[in-house]
Amino acid sequence: MPDAPFPAQGTSRNQPLILQNFYKKLREYLNDSAKWFHFLDKDKDGRISYQDVVRSCDELKLIQPDLIAMALFESRDASADSNPNNGRVQDNFLSQAQFEELMKQNILLDSMPLQVPDSLMAAMKTIASALDHNGFSVFDGYKSFDVDMDGKMSFQDLENSCRDWNLEIGKDRLKELFLFLESDSSGYVDYAKWKHYLDECSTEASSQSGGAASGSAQMRLVTGRADARNVIAAAIEFNQISLNDAYVAFDVDGDGILSWQDLEA
């Protein structure tokens, strides 16, 4: 008997439920998860395309295969290395390594609370709103909060970033948030949790104005090279200007050379 359809308002909020149902059907069809990639790679080109997923869903007798395929590819952040310049989700693909990483995230999601605890909701919304206001994706936000740029977000990174972004989150609440987002007592924020819960908060947070997050956007501090690059890129994209025009705009003294004074101004 086919599964009941998912709500039609889009995949963002329903994405975890959609993907968990998809992986559940895969487990029922193929108990050995090592075979999943090869099952989904219908055209056997060594990667999973949008159409591969749609065809696989048909074989699994899942309704709304396009919705499932959309959820799967939207779970790969737009900043990831699968066709990073491609704006259409339907044209992206997953390598075997990328698909296996998604499986690990889904296993983690199975054991995660569906919602952020009420005591932490305000803190999560503050971070989500700050990222949205600055034009940062969840993925870029994780990189920006990784102050020491070691590829992981420690409590010190989280605390320093919240201070530098002027986010009004108390230290005790921040410690509670870190423990909630931490991966298996590893001492670092788990990216899957970070993405899952910020995605949950971002829609509601972005619809609100004012508050600490809006203030943080006015007082934004750059804490590293990656952070600076993200801020400049966001400014260029927001103003919809070319790189040449951006260079001219940043060259405040008009001498044809971009100096530190130009950037600071």
BALOBA-1460 file (C-alpha; in Angstrom, 3 decimals):
// residues 265
<rec num="1" residu="m" x="0.000" y="0.000" z="0.000"/>
<rec num="2" residu="p" x="1.490" y="3.386" z="-0.977"/>
<rec num="3" residu="d" x="2.497" y="5.832" z="1.724"/>
<rec num="4" residu="a" x="0.346" y="8.854" z="2.463"/>
<rec num="5" residu="p" x="1.478" y="11.984" z="0.616"/>
<rec num="6" residu="f" x="3.573" y="14.564" z="2.402"/>
<rec num="7" residu="p" x="2.146" y="18.059" z="2.951"/>
<rec num="8" residu="a" x="2.463" y="20.145" z="-0.204"/>
<rec num="9" residu="q" x="3.965" y="23.326" z="1.298"/>
<rec num="10" residu="g" x="7.526" y="22.440" z="0.217"/>
<rec num="11" residu="t" x="10.355" y="20.277" z="1.450"/>
<rec num="12" residu="s" x="12.228" y="22.526" z="3.890"/>
<rec num="13" residu="r" x="10.317" y="21.833" z="7.099"/>
<rec num="14" residu="n" x="9.329" y="18.291" z="6.064"/>
<rec num="15" residu="q" x="12.780" y="17.339" z="4.770"/>
<rec num="16" residu="p" x="13.811" y="15.138" z="7.753"/>
<rec num="17" residu="l" x="10.510" y="13.242" z="7.634"/>
<rec num="18" residu="i" x="10.700" y="12.793" z="3.862"/>
<rec num="19" residu="l" x="14.276" y="11.502" z="3.982"/>
<rec num="20" residu="q" x="13.683" y="9.219" z="6.953"/>
<rec num="21" residu="n" x="10.789" y="7.601" z="5.083"/>
<rec num="22" residu="f" x="12.963" y="7.261" z="1.978"/>
<rec num="23" residu="y" x="15.801" y="5.574" z="3.884"/>
<rec num="24" residu="k" x="13.280" y="3.353" z="5.667"/>
<rec num="25" residu="k" x="12.022" y="2.077" z="2.308"/>
<rec num="26" residu="l" x="15.595" y="1.544" z="1.148"/>
<rec num="27" residu="r" x="16.293" y="-0.557" z="4.256"/>
<rec num="28" residu="e" x="13.189" y="-2.654" z="3.616"/>
<rec num="29" residu="y" x="14.197" y="-3.192" z="-0.011"/>
<rec num="30" residu="l" x="17.938" y="-3.664" z="0.539"/>
<rec num="31" residu="n" x="19.040" y="-4.563" z="4.065"/>
<rec num="32" residu="d" x="22.706" y="-4.006" z="3.163"/>
<rec num="33" residu="s" x="23.171" y="-0.210" z="3.035"/>
<rec num="34" residu="a" x="26.475" y="-0.706" z="1.170"/>
<rec num="35" residu="k" x="24.377" y="-1.584" z="-1.883"/>
<rec num="36" residu="w" x="22.193" y="1.507" z="-1.764"/>
<rec num="37" residu="f" x="24.427" y="3.741" z="-3.882"/>
<rec num="38" residu="h" x="24.631" y="1.206" z="-6.704"/>
<rec num="39" residu="f" x="20.861" y="0.645" z="-6.542"/>
<rec num="40" residu="l" x="20.183" y="4.377" z="-6.826"/>
<rec num="41" residu="d" x="22.741" y="4.927" z="-9.586"/>
<rec num="42" residu="k" x="20.325" y="3.777" z="-12.282"/>
<rec num="43" residu="d" x="22.388" y="4.838" z="-15.296"/>
<rec num="44" residu="k" x="25.591" y="3.422" z="-13.739"/>
<rec num="45" residu="d" x="27.660" y="6.551" z="-14.375"/>
<rec num="46" residu="g" x="29.197" y="6.520" z="-10.891"/>
<rec num="47" residu="r" x="26.989" y="9.241" z="-9.430"/>
<rec num="48" residu="i" x="23.371" y="9.704" z="-8.383"/>
<rec num="49" residu="s" x="21.358" y="12.202" z="-10.395"/>
<rec num="50" residu="y" x="17.949" y="13.690" z="-9.690"/>
<rec num="51" residu="q" x="16.391" y="11.395" z="-12.301"/>
<rec num="52" residu="d" x="18.164" y="8.390" z="-10.776"/>
<rec num="53" residu="v" x="16.365" y="9.106" z="-7.490"/>
<rec num="54" residu="v" x="13.003" y="9.576" z="-9.221"/>
<rec num="55" residu="r" x="13.364" y="6.229" z="-11.037"/>
<rec num="56" residu="s" x="14.433" y="4.511" z="-7.811"/>
<rec num="57" residu="c" x="11.411" y="5.899" z="-5.964"/>
<rec num="58" residu="d" x="9.165" y="4.491" z="-8.674"/>
<rec num="59" residu="e" x="10.801" y="1.090" z="-8.207"/>
<rec num="60" residu="l" x="10.331" y="1.364" z="-4.437"/>
<rec num="61" residu="k" x="6.659" y="2.276" z="-5.063"/>
<rec num="62" residu="l" x="7.040" y="5.586" z="-3.257"/>
<rec num="63" residu="i" x="4.587" y="8.300" z="-4.185"/>
<rec num="64" residu="q" x="5.724" y="11.865" z="-4.905"/>
<rec num="65" residu="p" x="9.164" y="10.800" z="-6.200"/>
<rec num="66" residu="d" x="10.008" y="14.359" z="-7.289"/>
<rec num="67" residu="l" x="9.415" y="15.648" z="-3.767"/>
<rec num="68" residu="i" x="11.721" y="12.958" z="-2.363"/>
<rec num="69" residu="a" x="14.428" y="13.692" z="-4.932"/>
<rec num="70" residu="m" x="14.147" y="17.408" z="-4.195"/>
<rec num="71" residu="a" x="14.498" y="16.785" z="-0.447"/>
<rec num="72" residu="l" x="17.551" y="14.579" z="-0.972"/>
<rec num="73" residu="f" x="19.402" y="17.135" z="-3.079"/>
<rec num="74" residu="e" x="18.320" y="20.109" z="-0.985"/>
<rec num="75" residu="s" x="19.904" y="18.337" z="1.995"/>
<rec num="76" residu="r" x="23.195" y="18.864" z="0.226"/>
<rec num="77" residu="d" x="24.071" y="22.484" z="1.005"/>
<rec num="78" residu="a" x="24.299" y="24.821" z="-1.985"/>
<rec num="79" residu="s" x="27.928" y="25.485" z="-1.039"/>
<rec num="80" residu="a" x="28.889" y="21.827" z="-1.375"/>
<rec num="81" residu="d" x="31.076" y="20.645" z="-4.219"/>
<rec num="82" residu="s" x="28.340" y="19.000" z="-6.305"/>
<rec num="83" residu="n" x="27.853" y="21.490" z="-9.156"/>
<rec num="84" residu="p" x="28.412" y="24.558" z="-6.935"/>
<rec num="85" residu="n" x="27.601" y="26.953" z="-9.778"/>
<rec num="86" residu="n" x="24.353" y="25.250" z="-10.640"/>
<rec num="87" residu="g" x="21.193" y="26.948" z="-9.464"/>
<rec num="88" residu="r" x="18.832" y="24.071" z="-10.287"/>
<rec num="89" residu="v" x="18.566" y="21.281" z="-7.733"/>
<rec num="90" residu="q" x="17.381" y="18.970" z="-10.517"/>
<rec num="91" residu="d" x="20.729" y="19.308" z="-12.324"/>
<rec num="92" residu="n" x="22.930" y="18.374" z="-9.364"/>
<rec num="93" residu="f" x="24.343" y="14.968" z="-8.525"/>
<rec num="94" residu="l" x="25.835" y="13.038" z="-5.607"/>
<rec num="95" residu="s" x="29.117" y="11.170" z="-5.585"/>
<rec num="96" residu="q" x="29.344" y="7.973" z="-3.566"/>
<rec num="97" residu="a" x="31.210" y="9.784" z="-0.771"/>
<rec num="98" residu="q" x="28.567" y="12.518" z="-0.616"/>
<rec num="99" residu="f" x="25.740" y="9.983" z="-0.500"/>
<rec num="100" residu="e" x="27.441" y="8.029" z="2.289"/>
<rec num="101" residu="e" x="27.800" y="11.257" z="4.284"/>
<rec num="102" residu="l" x="24.074" y="11.890" z="3.865"/>
<rec num="103" residu="m" x="23.366" y="8.385" z="5.183"/>
<rec num="104" residu="k" x="25.428" y="9.093" z="8.287"/>
<rec num="105" residu="q" x="23.496" y="12.306" z="8.854"/>
<rec num="106" residu="n" x="20.186" y="10.480" z="8.504"/>
<rec num="107" residu="i" x="21.227" y="7.857" z="11.067"/>
<rec num="108" residu="l" x="22.019" y="10.739" z="13.404"/>
<rec num="109" residu="l" x="18.659" y="12.390" z="12.678"/>
<rec num="110" residu="d" x="16.843" y="9.196" z="13.650"/>
<rec num="111" residu="s" x="18.090" y="9.617" z="17.227"/>
<rec num="112" residu="m" x="17.624" y="13.387" z="17.430"/>
<rec num="113" residu="p" x="14.687" y="15.230" z="19.007"/>
<rec num="114" residu="l" x="12.356" y="16.488" z="16.281"/>
<rec num="115" residu="q" x="12.378" y="20.018" z="17.673"/>
<rec num="116" residu="v" x="14.675" y="22.380" z="19.519"/>
<rec num="117" residu="p" x="13.840" y="22.453" z="23.266"/>
<rec num="118" residu="d" x="11.858" y="25.523" z="24.294"/>
<rec num="119" residu="s" x="14.718" y="26.662" z="26.534"/>
<rec num="120" residu="l" x="17.054" y="26.896" z="23.518"/>
<rec num="121" residu="m" x="14.634" y="28.089" z="20.845"/>
<rec num="122" residu="a" x="15.393" y="31.795" z="21.372"/>
<rec num="123" residu="a" x="19.150" y="31.216" z="21.085"/>
<rec num="124" residu="m" x="18.766" y="29.145" z="17.900"/>
<rec num="125" residu="k" x="16.470" y="31.760" z="16.358"/>
<rec num="126" residu="t" x="18.984" y="34.481" z="17.226"/>
<rec num="127" residu="i" x="21.744" y="32.647" z="15.351"/>
<rec num="128" residu="a" x="19.439" y="31.763" z="12.432"/>
<rec num="129" residu="s" x="18.307" y="35.376" z="12.102"/>
<rec num="130" residu="a" x="21.894" y="36.686" z="12.221"/>
<rec num="131" residu="l" x="22.989" y="34.292" z="9.453"/>
<rec num="132" residu="d" x="19.983" y="35.197" z="7.325"/>
<rec num="133" residu="h" x="20.509" y="38.942" z="7.843"/>
<rec num="134" residu="n" x="24.155" y="38.657" z="6.761"/>
<rec num="135" residu="g" x="23.271" y="36.535" z="3.717"/>
<rec num="136" residu="f" x="25.037" y="33.450" z="5.073"/>
<rec num="137" residu="s" x="23.846" y="29.929" z="4.358"/>
<rec num="138" residu="v" x="23.847" y="27.408" z="7.202"/>
<rec num="139" residu="f" x="27.017" y="25.907" z="5.700"/>
<rec num="140" residu="d" x="28.762" y="29.303" z="5.481"/>
<rec num="141" residu="g" x="27.630" y="30.046" z="9.025"/>
<rec num="142" residu="y" x="29.323" y="26.917" z="10.321"/>
<rec num="143" residu="k" x="32.560" y="27.891" z="8.542"/>
<rec num="144" residu="s" x="32.338" y="31.443" z="9.886"/>
<rec num="145" residu="f" x="31.748" y="30.268" z="13.468"/>
<rec num="146" residu="d" x="34.779" y="27.980" z="13.135"/>
<rec num="147" residu="v" x="37.042" y="30.834" z="14.233"/>
<rec num="148" residu="d" x="40.312" y="28.878" z="14.293"/>
<rec num="149" residu="m" x="39.470" y="27.369" z="10.870"/>
<rec num="150" residu="d" x="40.262" y="23.787" z="11.864"/>
<rec num="151" residu="g" x="37.078" y="22.475" z="10.217"/>
<rec num="152" residu="k" x="35.279" y="21.970" z="13.553"/>
<rec num="153" residu="m" x="33.292" y="24.251" z="15.850"/>
<rec num="154" residu="s" x="34.392" y="24.049" z="19.480"/>
<rec num="155" residu="f" x="32.664" y="25.761" z="22.396"/>
<rec num="156" residu="q" x="35.374" y="28.427" z="22.282"/>
<rec num="157" residu="d" x="34.597" y="29.012" z="18.592"/>
<rec num="158" residu="l" x="30.875" y="29.270" z="19.348"/>
<rec num="159" residu="e" x="31.416" y="31.616" z="22.292"/>
<rec num="160" residu="n" x="33.857" y="33.855" z="20.409"/>
<rec num="161" residu="s" x="31.606" y="34.035" z="17.363"/>
<rec num="162" residu="c" x="28.520" y="34.947" z="19.386"/>
<rec num="163" residu="r" x="30.532" y="37.677" z="21.096"/>
<rec num="164" residu="d" x="31.960" y="39.003" z="17.825"/>
<rec num="165" residu="w" x="28.541" y="38.943" z="16.168"/>
<rec num="166" residu="n" x="27.075" y="40.722" z="19.218"/>
<rec num="167" residu="l" x="24.513" y="37.974" z="19.765"/>
<rec num="168" residu="e" x="22.874" y="38.368" z="23.146"/>
<rec num="169" residu="i" x="23.060" y="34.768" z="24.355"/>
<rec num="170" residu="g" x="24.132" y="34.238" z="27.970"/>
<rec num="171" residu="k" x="27.081" y="31.963" z="28.702"/>
<rec num="172" residu="d" x="25.004" y="29.398" z="30.608"/>
<rec num="173" residu="r" x="22.487" y="29.236" z="27.768"/>
<rec num="174" residu="l" x="25.339" y="28.984" z="25.278"/>
<rec num="175" residu="k" x="26.805" y="26.029" z="27.184"/>
<rec num="176" residu="e" x="23.407" y="24.339" z="27.144"/>
<rec num="177" residu="l" x="23.108" y="24.992" z="23.399"/>
<rec num="178" residu="f" x="26.580" y="23.593" z="22.758"/>
<rec num="179" residu="l" x="25.801" y="20.383" z="24.653"/>
<rec num="180" residu="f" x="22.590" y="20.042" z="22.634"/>
<rec num="181" residu="l" x="24.462" y="20.418" z="19.319"/>
<rec num="182" residu="e" x="27.563" y="18.475" z="20.322"/>
<rec num="183" residu="s" x="28.394" y="15.224" z="18.550"/>
<rec num="184" residu="d" x="28.775" y="12.253" z="20.938"/>
<rec num="185" residu="s" x="30.768" y="14.204" z="23.571"/>
<rec num="186" residu="s" x="33.366" y="14.974" z="20.907"/>
<rec num="187" residu="g" x="33.839" y="18.557" z="22.041"/>
<rec num="188" residu="y" x="32.552" y="19.933" z="18.725"/>
<rec num="189" residu="v" x="29.222" y="21.006" z="17.239"/>
<rec num="190" residu="d" x="27.907" y="18.339" z="14.879"/>
<rec num="191" residu="y" x="27.216" y="19.869" z="11.451"/>
<rec num="192" residu="a" x="24.178" y="17.632" z="10.827"/>
<rec num="193" residu="k" x="22.560" y="18.907" z="14.027"/>
<rec num="194" residu="w" x="23.600" y="22.487" z="13.281"/>
<rec num="195" residu="k" x="21.977" y="22.307" z="9.836"/>
<rec num="196" residu="h" x="18.867" y="20.404" z="10.939"/>
<rec num="197" residu="y" x="17.929" y="22.724" z="13.797"/>
<rec num="198" residu="l" x="18.904" y="25.993" z="12.092"/>
<rec num="199" residu="d" x="16.823" y="24.995" z="9.073"/>
<rec num="200" residu="e" x="13.956" y="24.397" z="11.493"/>
<rec num="201" residu="c" x="14.368" y="27.866" z="13.018"/>
<rec num="202" residu="s" x="15.360" y="29.897" z="9.957"/>
<rec num="203" residu="t" x="11.921" y="30.276" z="8.373"/>
<rec num="204" residu="e" x="10.327" y="31.650" z="11.519"/>
<rec num="205" residu="a" x="13.389" y="33.683" z="12.515"/>
<rec num="206" residu="s" x="13.728" y="35.361" z="9.107"/>
<rec num="207" residu="s" x="10.099" y="36.507" z="9.271"/>
<rec num="208" residu="q" x="10.822" y="38.458" z="12.444"/>
<rec num="209" residu="s" x="12.643" y="41.781" z="12.612"/>
<rec num="210" residu="g" x="14.523" y="43.541" z="15.389"/>
<rec num="211" residu="g" x="16.070" y="41.811" z="18.409"/>
<rec num="212" residu="a" x="19.648" y="40.879" z="19.092"/>
<rec num="213" residu="a" x="20.247" y="39.267" z="15.733"/>
<rec num="214" residu="s" x="19.332" y="42.428" z="13.839"/>
<rec num="215" residu="g" x="21.650" y="44.403" z="16.073"/>
<rec num="216" residu="s" x="24.442" y="41.959" z="15.405"/>
<rec num="217" residu="a" x="24.133" y="42.539" z="11.695"/>
<rec num="218" residu="q" x="24.863" y="46.245" z="12.268"/>
<rec num="219" residu="m" x="27.963" y="45.497" z="14.402"/>
<rec num="220" residu="r" x="29.344" y="42.587" z="12.416"/>
<rec num="221" residu="l" x="33.046" y="41.788" z="13.044"/>
<rec num="222" residu="v" x="35.237" y="39.735" z="10.719"/>
<rec num="223" residu="t" x="37.216" y="37.077" z="12.544"/>
<rec num="224" residu="g" x="39.279" y="35.332" z="9.856"/>
<rec num="225" residu="r" x="40.122" y="35.064" z="6.181"/>
<rec num="226" residu="a" x="37.223" y="32.753" z="5.388"/>
<rec num="227" residu="d" x="34.856" y="35.048" z="7.271"/>
<rec num="228" residu="a" x="36.142" y="38.116" z="5.416"/>
<rec num="229" residu="r" x="35.763" y="36.351" z="2.070"/>
<rec num="230" residu="n" x="32.182" y="35.387" z="2.902"/>
<rec num="231" residu="v" x="31.244" y="38.925" z="3.979"/>
<rec num="232" residu="i" x="32.701" y="40.496" z="0.814"/>
<rec num="233" residu="a" x="31.056" y="37.886" z="-1.424"/>
<rec num="234" residu="a" x="27.702" y="38.435" z="0.302"/>
<rec num="235" residu="a" x="28.009" y="42.221" z="-0.190"/>
<rec num="236" residu="i" x="28.787" y="41.808" z="-3.904"/>
<rec num="237" residu="e" x="25.898" y="39.410" z="-4.427"/>
<rec num="238" residu="f" x="23.490" y="41.568" z="-2.407"/>
<rec num="239" residu="n" x="24.315" y="44.631" z="-4.533"/>
<rec num="240" residu="q" x="24.229" y="42.551" z="-7.750"/>
<rec num="241" residu="i" x="27.427" y="43.999" z="-9.187"/>
<rec num="242" residu="s" x="30.237" y="42.383" z="-11.157"/>
<rec num="243" residu="l" x="33.658" y="41.630" z="-9.690"/>
<rec num="244" residu="n" x="35.167" y="44.464" z="-11.754"/>
<rec num="245" residu="d" x="32.565" y="46.930" z="-10.475"/>
<rec num="246" residu="a" x="33.122" y="45.662" z="-6.927"/>
<rec num="247" residu="y" x="36.870" y="46.252" z="-7.246"/>
<rec num="248" residu="v" x="36.237" y="49.824" z="-8.384"/>
<rec num="249" residu="a" x="33.747" y="50.358" z="-5.549"/>
<rec num="250" residu="f" x="36.207" y="49.081" z="-2.924"/>
<rec num="251" residu="d" x="39.054" y="51.181" z="-4.382"/>
<rec num="252" residu="v" x="37.950" y="54.226" z="-2.391"/>
<rec num="253" residu="d" x="40.906" y="56.498" z="-3.302"/>
<rec num="254" residu="g" x="40.639" y="55.583" z="-6.983"/>
<rec num="255" residu="d" x="44.327" y="54.768" z="-7.430"/>
<rec num="256" residu="g" x="43.668" y="51.424" z="-9.119"/>
<rec num="257" residu="i" x="45.112" y="49.485" z="-6.167"/>
<rec num="258" residu="l" x="43.050" y="47.914" z="-3.385"/>
<rec num="259" residu="s" x="44.784" y="48.784" z="-0.115"/>
<rec num="260" residu="w" x="43.965" y="47.914" z="3.486"/>
<rec num="261" residu="q" x="42.747" y="51.486" z="3.976"/>
<rec num="262" residu="d" x="40.352" y="51.041" z="1.039"/>
<rec num="263" residu="l" x="38.919" y="47.847" z="2.544"/>
<rec num="264" residu="e" x="38.672" y="49.367" z="6.006"/>
<rec num="265" residu="a" x="36.822" y="52.388" z="4.632"/>
